[in-house]
C-alpha cells in the first residue's frame, strides 16, 4: 500500500503497530488514517477509539483496511465511526483512487 500511494505522489507514514501509529499520527497529523483491523498490539476498534478521543486527530478521515469478509468489514467500519473500508487483497490500480475519494 505504501509503495502504491507513494508512486501516486502521497507522503506515507507506516507503523507496524497501533501504539506506534497513534504516536506518529499525533506528531504528524495526517490527512487520512488507514487502520488495519488486525494489528499485533491492539485491535482496530481500540485504536480507532483512541484516535477519536485525541482532539488533534478526531476529525481526520479514517478508513479500515482488512482481509475480513467485505460485509463484516463494512459493518465494523461504520460501527466504529470510520468513513469507509477497503478490503484486501488491495487492487493496485484502484487503491489510490479509493483513498483519494476520502481525502478532504
Secondary structure, 3 states (H helix, E strand, C coil): CHHHHHHCCCCCCCCCCHHHHHHHHHHHCCCEEEEECECCCCEHHHHHHHHHCCCCCCCCEEEEEECCCHHHHHHHHHHCCCCEEEECCCCCCCHHHHHHCCCC
